[in-house]
Amino acid sequence: MTRPIGFLVRMILFLVLVAAGCLLIYEALIGAFLANVFLNGTIVLALVIGIGIDFWTVGRLNREINWIENFRRGAHGAQTSIAAPKLLAPAAMMLSERSDRSMTRLSLSTMAMQTLLDGIAVRLDEAREISRYMVGLLVFLGLLGTFWGLLQTVQSVSNVIAGIDVGGSNVGLAFEELKAGLEAPLSGMGTAFSSSLFGLAGSLVLGFLGLQAGQAQNRFYNDLEEWLSSLTRLSGGGGTAIGDGDQSVPAYIQALLEQTADSLESLQRTIARAEESRASSHTDIAALSSSLETLSTSMRTEQDLMLKLAEGQQRLQNVMEALAKPAAGADQAMVKHLHNIESNLNRMIDQASAGRTETVQEIRSEIRLLARTIAAIAEGDA
Protein backbone atom coordinates (compact mmCIF):
# COMPACT_ATOMS: atom_id res chain seq x y z
CA MET A 1 0.00 0.00 0.00
CA THR A 2 1.28 3.46 -0.95
CA ARG A 3 1.24 5.95 1.91
CA PRO A 4 0.00 9.51 1.19
CA ILE A 5 3.24 11.14 2.39
CA GLY A 6 3.99 12.62 -1.05
CA PHE A 7 0.58 14.27 -1.24
CA LEU A 8 0.98 15.76 2.24
CA VAL A 9 4.40 17.13 1.26
CA ARG A 10 2.96 18.76 -1.86
CA MET A 11 0.13 20.30 0.15
CA ILE A 12 2.55 21.70 2.72
CA LEU A 13 4.86 23.12 0.02
CA PHE A 14 1.90 24.76 -1.68
CA LEU A 15 0.82 26.40 1.56
CA VAL A 16 4.38 27.60 2.15
CA LEU A 17 4.42 29.22 -1.32
CA VAL A 18 1.04 30.84 -0.66
CA ALA A 19 2.27 32.16 2.70
CA ALA A 20 5.40 33.56 1.03
CA GLY A 21 3.30 35.31 -1.60
CA CYS A 22 1.08 36.79 1.12
CA LEU A 23 4.17 38.15 2.91
CA LEU A 24 5.29 39.91 -0.26
CA ILE A 25 2.00 41.81 -0.52
CA TYR A 26 1.38 41.98 3.22
CA GLU A 27 0.50 45.69 3.37
CA ALA A 28 -1.94 45.51 0.46
CA LEU A 29 -3.63 42.45 1.98
CA ILE A 30 -3.98 44.18 5.35
CA GLY A 31 -5.58 47.20 3.69
CA ALA A 32 -7.99 44.98 1.76
CA PHE A 33 -8.79 42.97 4.88
CA LEU A 34 -9.63 46.10 6.89
CA ALA A 35 -12.15 47.16 4.23
CA ASN A 36 -14.65 44.83 5.91
CA VAL A 37 -13.18 42.97 8.86
CA PHE A 38 -16.27 40.90 9.64
CA LEU A 39 -16.87 39.50 6.16
CA ASN A 40 -13.20 39.01 5.32
CA GLY A 41 -12.58 37.39 8.70
CA THR A 42 -15.40 34.93 7.99
CA ILE A 43 -13.81 34.06 4.65
CA VAL A 44 -10.39 33.50 6.26
CA LEU A 45 -11.94 31.35 8.99
CA ALA A 46 -13.71 29.20 6.37
CA LEU A 47 -10.39 28.89 4.53
CA VAL A 48 -8.60 27.65 7.67
CA ILE A 49 -11.37 25.12 8.39
CA GLY A 50 -11.23 23.84 4.80
CA ILE A 51 -7.44 23.43 4.99
CA GLY A 52 -7.81 21.45 8.21
CA ILE A 53 -10.47 19.21 6.62
CA ASP A 54 -8.25 18.46 3.60
CA PHE A 55 -5.26 17.56 5.80
CA TRP A 56 -7.49 15.37 7.99
CA THR A 57 -8.90 13.64 4.91
CA VAL A 58 -5.41 12.71 3.70
CA GLY A 59 -3.98 11.96 7.15
CA ARG A 60 -6.65 9.46 8.16
CA LEU A 61 -5.67 7.25 5.22
CA ASN A 62 -2.55 6.30 7.20
CA ARG A 63 -4.66 4.53 9.83
CA GLU A 64 -6.48 2.54 7.14
CA ILE A 65 -3.17 1.57 5.51
CA ASN A 66 -1.74 0.56 8.90
CA TRP A 67 -4.69 -1.76 9.48
CA ILE A 68 -4.37 -3.34 6.01
CA GLU A 69 -0.62 -3.94 6.33
CA ASN A 70 -1.03 -5.30 9.84
CA PHE A 71 -3.84 -7.58 8.64
CA ARG A 72 -1.66 -8.88 5.81
CA ARG A 73 1.21 -9.59 8.23
CA GLY A 74 -1.02 -10.98 10.99
CA ALA A 75 -1.83 -14.35 9.45
CA HIS A 76 -5.29 -13.25 8.26
CA GLY A 77 -7.22 -12.06 11.25
CA ALA A 78 -4.84 -12.47 14.19
CA GLN A 79 -5.64 -10.19 17.10
CA THR A 80 -3.58 -7.01 16.89
CA SER A 81 -3.20 -3.77 18.75
CA ILE A 82 -4.01 -1.60 15.70
CA ALA A 83 -7.14 0.51 16.14
CA ALA A 84 -10.19 -0.47 14.09
CA PRO A 85 -10.45 1.45 10.77
CA LYS A 86 -13.24 3.87 9.91
CA LEU A 87 -13.33 3.81 6.11
CA LEU A 88 -12.72 0.05 6.03
CA ALA A 89 -15.11 -0.85 8.85
CA PRO A 90 -17.37 -3.12 6.67
CA ALA A 91 -14.34 -4.68 4.99
CA ALA A 92 -12.66 -5.27 8.35
CA MET A 93 -15.74 -7.05 9.69
CA MET A 94 -16.14 -9.26 6.62
CA LEU A 95 -12.44 -10.12 6.34
CA SER A 96 -12.20 -10.90 10.05
CA GLU A 97 -15.17 -13.28 9.82
CA ARG A 98 -13.71 -15.06 6.80
CA SER A 99 -10.20 -15.22 8.25
CA ASP A 100 -11.44 -17.04 11.38
CA ARG A 101 -11.63 -20.29 9.44
CA SER A 102 -8.74 -22.58 10.27
CA MET A 103 -6.68 -24.50 7.66
CA THR A 104 -8.24 -22.56 4.79
CA ARG A 105 -7.04 -19.73 2.57
CA LEU A 106 -8.74 -16.37 2.87
CA SER A 107 -10.71 -15.59 -0.29
CA LEU A 108 -13.58 -13.38 -1.43
CA SER A 109 -16.18 -13.78 -4.11
CA THR A 110 -16.52 -11.28 -6.94
CA MET A 111 -19.80 -9.95 -5.57
CA ALA A 112 -18.33 -9.57 -2.08
CA MET A 113 -15.33 -7.63 -3.42
CA GLN A 114 -17.56 -5.34 -5.49
CA THR A 115 -19.80 -4.70 -2.48
CA LEU A 116 -16.79 -3.76 -0.34
CA LEU A 117 -15.38 -1.44 -3.00
CA ASP A 118 -18.74 0.27 -3.51
CA GLY A 119 -19.12 0.93 0.22
CA ILE A 120 -15.59 2.34 0.50
CA ALA A 121 -16.12 4.51 -2.60
CA VAL A 122 -19.27 6.01 -1.03
CA ARG A 123 -17.36 6.87 2.15
CA LEU A 124 -14.55 8.49 0.17
CA ASP A 125 -17.08 10.52 -1.82
CA GLU A 126 -18.59 11.81 1.42
CA ALA A 127 -15.21 13.27 2.44
CA ARG A 128 -14.78 14.85 -1.01
CA GLU A 129 -18.20 16.44 -0.81
CA ILE A 130 -17.19 18.30 2.33
CA SER A 131 -14.11 19.70 0.57
CA ARG A 132 -16.18 20.74 -2.45
CA TYR A 133 -18.69 22.42 -0.20
CA MET A 134 -15.95 24.48 1.48
CA VAL A 135 -14.70 25.65 -1.95
CA GLY A 136 -18.23 26.62 -2.94
CA LEU A 137 -18.70 28.37 0.41
CA LEU A 138 -15.66 30.56 -0.18
CA VAL A 139 -16.90 31.52 -3.67
CA PHE A 140 -20.32 32.27 -2.23
CA LEU A 141 -18.89 34.48 0.53
CA GLY A 142 -16.78 36.34 -2.03
CA LEU A 143 -19.81 36.98 -4.24
CA LEU A 144 -21.86 37.95 -1.22
CA GLY A 145 -19.28 40.56 -0.26
CA THR A 146 -19.16 41.77 -3.85
CA PHE A 147 -22.89 42.38 -4.09
CA TRP A 148 -22.96 43.83 -0.60
CA GLY A 149 -20.22 46.31 -1.50
CA LEU A 150 -21.88 47.21 -4.81
CA LEU A 151 -25.15 47.81 -3.01
CA GLN A 152 -23.39 50.15 -0.58
CA THR A 153 -21.72 51.87 -3.51
CA VAL A 154 -24.99 52.43 -5.38
CA GLN A 155 -26.69 53.82 -2.29
CA SER A 156 -23.76 56.10 -1.51
CA VAL A 157 -23.54 57.42 -5.09
CA SER A 158 -27.27 58.09 -5.01
CA ASN A 159 -26.90 60.07 -1.79
CA VAL A 160 -23.94 62.04 -3.17
CA ILE A 161 -25.77 62.95 -6.36
CA ALA A 162 -28.84 63.98 -4.40
CA GLY A 163 -26.73 66.20 -2.12
CA ILE A 164 -24.83 68.14 -4.84
CA ASP A 165 -25.84 71.83 -4.98
CA VAL A 166 -24.97 73.09 -8.47
CA GLY A 167 -26.91 76.31 -8.15
CA GLY A 168 -24.64 77.89 -5.56
CA SER A 169 -21.98 80.47 -6.28
CA ASN A 170 -19.18 78.68 -4.37
CA VAL A 171 -17.99 75.96 -6.75
CA GLY A 172 -14.99 75.03 -4.53
CA LEU A 173 -17.26 74.21 -1.60
CA ALA A 174 -19.46 72.04 -3.82
CA PHE A 175 -16.35 70.21 -5.07
CA GLU A 176 -15.21 69.53 -1.50
CA GLU A 177 -18.64 68.17 -0.62
CA LEU A 178 -18.46 65.91 -3.67
CA LYS A 179 -15.05 64.57 -2.56
CA ALA A 180 -16.34 63.88 0.95
CA GLY A 181 -19.43 62.15 -0.43
CA LEU A 182 -17.37 59.87 -2.66
CA GLU A 183 -15.64 58.28 0.34
CA ALA A 184 -18.68 56.06 1.10
CA PRO A 185 -18.91 54.66 -2.49
CA LEU A 186 -15.18 53.99 -2.46
CA SER A 187 -15.58 52.13 0.84
CA GLY A 188 -18.32 49.99 -0.70
CA MET A 189 -16.11 49.25 -3.70
CA GLY A 190 -13.30 48.27 -1.30
CA THR A 191 -15.65 45.81 0.42
CA ALA A 192 -16.75 44.35 -2.91
CA PHE A 193 -13.25 43.87 -4.36
CA SER A 194 -11.61 42.73 -1.10
CA SER A 195 -14.24 40.05 -0.42
CA SER A 196 -13.96 38.85 -4.02
CA LEU A 197 -10.17 38.75 -3.69
CA PHE A 198 -10.18 36.70 -0.47
CA GLY A 199 -13.03 34.44 -1.58
CA LEU A 200 -11.54 33.55 -4.97
CA ALA A 201 -8.01 33.20 -3.60
CA GLY A 202 -9.27 30.97 -0.80
CA SER A 203 -11.23 28.82 -3.25
CA LEU A 204 -8.06 28.50 -5.36
CA VAL A 205 -6.09 27.29 -2.32
CA LEU A 206 -8.78 24.85 -1.21
CA GLY A 207 -9.22 23.65 -4.78
CA PHE A 208 -5.57 22.62 -5.03
CA LEU A 209 -5.62 20.98 -1.59
CA GLY A 210 -8.87 19.19 -2.45
CA LEU A 211 -7.27 17.99 -5.69
CA GLN A 212 -4.33 16.50 -3.77
CA ALA A 213 -6.69 14.93 -1.23
CA GLY A 214 -8.75 13.39 -4.05
CA GLN A 215 -5.62 12.00 -5.72
CA ALA A 216 -4.50 10.49 -2.39
CA GLN A 217 -7.91 8.87 -1.96
CA ASN A 218 -7.84 7.56 -5.53
CA ARG A 219 -4.39 6.07 -4.98
CA PHE A 220 -5.62 4.42 -1.77
CA TYR A 221 -8.72 3.09 -3.55
CA ASN A 222 -6.67 1.66 -6.43
CA ASP A 223 -4.20 -0.05 -4.07
CA LEU A 224 -7.09 -1.45 -2.06
CA GLU A 225 -8.75 -2.74 -5.23
CA GLU A 226 -5.53 -4.46 -6.28
CA TRP A 227 -5.17 -6.10 -2.86
CA LEU A 228 -8.78 -7.29 -2.78
CA SER A 229 -8.40 -8.58 -6.33
CA SER A 230 -5.60 -10.83 -5.13
CA LEU A 231 -8.04 -12.33 -2.60
CA THR A 232 -10.91 -12.78 -5.04
CA ARG A 233 -11.88 -16.09 -6.54
CA LEU A 234 -12.08 -15.98 -10.33
CA SER A 235 -15.50 -16.95 -11.70
CA GLY A 236 -16.88 -17.62 -15.12
CA GLY A 237 -19.99 -15.47 -14.99
CA GLY A 238 -21.41 -13.89 -18.09
CA GLY A 239 -20.64 -16.78 -20.46
CA THR A 240 -16.82 -16.36 -20.41
CA ALA A 241 -14.61 -19.42 -20.10
CA ILE A 242 -12.06 -19.46 -17.27
CA GLY A 243 -9.64 -22.08 -18.48
CA ASP A 244 -9.29 -25.13 -20.64
CA GLY A 245 -12.31 -27.38 -20.41
CA ASP A 246 -14.41 -24.90 -18.41
CA GLN A 247 -17.86 -24.18 -19.77
CA SER A 248 -19.61 -20.82 -19.59
CA VAL A 249 -21.93 -20.42 -16.62
CA PRO A 250 -24.77 -17.86 -16.48
CA ALA A 251 -24.31 -15.02 -14.06
CA TYR A 252 -27.28 -15.89 -11.87
CA ILE A 253 -26.09 -19.51 -11.52
CA GLN A 254 -22.60 -18.30 -10.62
CA ALA A 255 -24.06 -15.93 -8.01
CA LEU A 256 -26.18 -18.79 -6.63
CA LEU A 257 -23.12 -21.05 -6.44
CA GLU A 258 -21.09 -18.38 -4.68
CA GLN A 259 -23.89 -17.77 -2.19
CA THR A 260 -24.16 -21.53 -1.61
CA ALA A 261 -20.41 -21.75 -1.02
CA ASP A 262 -20.60 -18.91 1.49
CA SER A 263 -23.52 -20.61 3.23
CA LEU A 264 -21.59 -23.89 3.41
CA GLU A 265 -18.60 -22.10 4.88
CA SER A 266 -20.84 -20.47 7.49
CA LEU A 267 -22.43 -23.84 8.24
CA GLN A 268 -18.99 -25.40 8.62
CA ARG A 269 -17.98 -22.72 11.14
CA THR A 270 -21.26 -23.23 13.03
CA ILE A 271 -20.76 -26.99 13.17
CA ALA A 272 -17.19 -26.52 14.38
CA ARG A 273 -18.38 -24.21 17.16
CA ALA A 274 -21.13 -26.73 18.06
CA GLU A 275 -18.53 -29.53 18.27
CA GLU A 276 -16.38 -27.41 20.54
CA SER A 277 -19.40 -26.66 22.73
CA ARG A 278 -20.34 -30.35 22.87
CA ALA A 279 -16.79 -31.35 23.82
CA SER A 280 -16.82 -28.74 26.55
CA SER A 281 -20.19 -30.05 27.79
CA HIS A 282 -18.86 -33.62 27.88
CA THR A 283 -15.88 -32.45 29.87
CA ASP A 284 -18.16 -30.66 32.34
CA ILE A 285 -20.37 -33.75 32.67
CA ALA A 286 -17.34 -35.97 33.29
CA ALA A 287 -16.10 -33.59 35.97
CA LEU A 288 -19.59 -33.52 37.51
CA SER A 289 -19.78 -37.34 37.50
CA SER A 290 -16.43 -37.52 39.26
CA SER A 291 -17.67 -35.03 41.85
CA LEU A 292 -20.85 -37.06 42.35
CA GLU A 293 -18.83 -40.24 42.82
CA THR A 294 -16.66 -38.54 45.41
CA LEU A 295 -19.76 -37.21 47.15
CA SER A 296 -21.37 -40.66 47.14
CA THR A 297 -18.26 -42.17 48.73
CA SER A 298 -18.26 -39.48 51.37
CA MET A 299 -21.95 -40.07 52.07
CA ARG A 300 -21.39 -43.82 52.49
CA THR A 301 -18.50 -43.16 54.87
CA GLU A 302 -20.62 -40.73 56.89
CA GLN A 303 -23.48 -43.25 56.97
CA ASP A 304 -21.18 -45.94 58.35
CA LEU A 305 -19.92 -43.55 60.99
CA MET A 306 -23.46 -42.59 61.95
CA LEU A 307 -24.45 -46.28 62.32
CA LYS A 308 -21.44 -46.97 64.50
CA LEU A 309 -22.22 -43.91 66.58
CA ALA A 310 -25.83 -45.02 67.03
CA GLU A 311 -24.74 -48.49 68.11
CA GLY A 312 -22.28 -47.02 70.59
CA GLN A 313 -24.95 -44.72 71.95
CA GLN A 314 -27.35 -47.65 72.35
CA ARG A 315 -24.77 -49.68 74.28
CA LEU A 316 -23.92 -46.65 76.37
CA GLN A 317 -27.61 -46.12 77.14
CA ASN A 318 -27.94 -49.73 78.32
CA VAL A 319 -24.93 -49.33 80.60
CA MET A 320 -26.37 -46.07 81.94
CA GLU A 321 -29.68 -47.73 82.67
CA ALA A 322 -27.91 -50.53 84.54
CA LEU A 323 -25.92 -48.00 86.49
CA ALA A 324 -29.05 -45.98 87.20
CA LYS A 325 -30.52 -48.76 89.28
CA PRO A 326 -29.03 -48.28 92.72
CA ALA A 327 -27.93 -51.29 94.72
CA ALA A 328 -29.40 -51.97 98.13
CA GLY A 329 -27.85 -49.80 100.76
CA ALA A 330 -26.06 -47.54 98.17
CA ASP A 331 -25.05 -44.18 99.26
CA GLN A 332 -27.45 -41.30 98.46
CA ALA A 333 -24.57 -39.24 97.06
CA MET A 334 -23.73 -42.01 94.63
CA VAL A 335 -27.33 -42.16 93.47
CA LYS A 336 -27.38 -38.42 92.90
CA HIS A 337 -24.19 -38.54 90.84
CA LEU A 338 -25.57 -41.39 88.76
CA HIS A 339 -28.75 -39.41 88.09
CA ASN A 340 -26.66 -36.43 86.95
CA ILE A 341 -24.62 -38.64 84.69
CA GLU A 342 -27.79 -40.14 83.23
CA SER A 343 -29.32 -36.73 82.51
CA ASN A 344 -26.11 -35.52 80.83
CA LEU A 345 -25.93 -38.64 78.69
CA ASN A 346 -29.57 -38.27 77.66
CA ARG A 347 -28.90 -34.66 76.63
CA MET A 348 -25.86 -35.80 74.60
CA ILE A 349 -27.96 -38.48 72.91
CA ASP A 350 -30.63 -35.92 71.98
CA GLN A 351 -28.03 -33.52 70.56
CA ALA A 352 -26.36 -36.31 68.57
CA SER A 353 -29.77 -37.36 67.16
CA ALA A 354 -30.61 -33.76 66.18
CA GLY A 355 -27.18 -33.33 64.52
CA ARG A 356 -27.65 -36.58 62.61
CA THR A 357 -31.06 -35.40 61.39
CA GLU A 358 -29.63 -32.05 60.19
CA THR A 359 -26.76 -33.85 58.44
CA VAL A 360 -29.19 -36.12 56.60
CA GLN A 361 -31.31 -33.12 55.53
CA GLU A 362 -28.24 -31.27 54.20
CA ILE A 363 -27.12 -34.38 52.28
CA ARG A 364 -30.59 -34.69 50.73
CA SER A 365 -30.55 -31.02 49.71
CA GLU A 366 -27.13 -31.45 48.06
CA ILE A 367 -28.37 -34.54 46.19
CA ARG A 368 -31.45 -32.61 44.90
CA LEU A 369 -29.21 -29.71 43.72
CA LEU A 370 -26.87 -32.11 41.92
CA ALA A 371 -29.80 -33.86 40.26
CA ARG A 372 -31.17 -30.52 39.00
CA THR A 373 -27.71 -29.51 37.71
CA ILE A 374 -27.29 -32.80 35.83
CA ALA A 375 -30.78 -32.40 34.30
CA ALA A 376 -30.02 -28.81 33.19
CA ILE A 377 -26.70 -29.83 31.61
CA ALA A 378 -28.37 -32.76 29.84
CA GLU A 379 -31.07 -30.44 28.43
CA GLY A 380 -28.44 -27.91 27.26
CA ASP A 381 -26.41 -30.66 25.56
CA ALA A 382 -29.55 -31.95 23.84
PyMOL commands that set and color helices and strands:
alter all, ss='L'
color gray80, all
select helices_A, chain A and resi 5-24+26-33+37-59+61-73+89-99+110-163+171-181+183-230+251-324+332-381
alter helices_A, ss='H'
color red, helices_A
deselect
rebuild
show_as cartoon
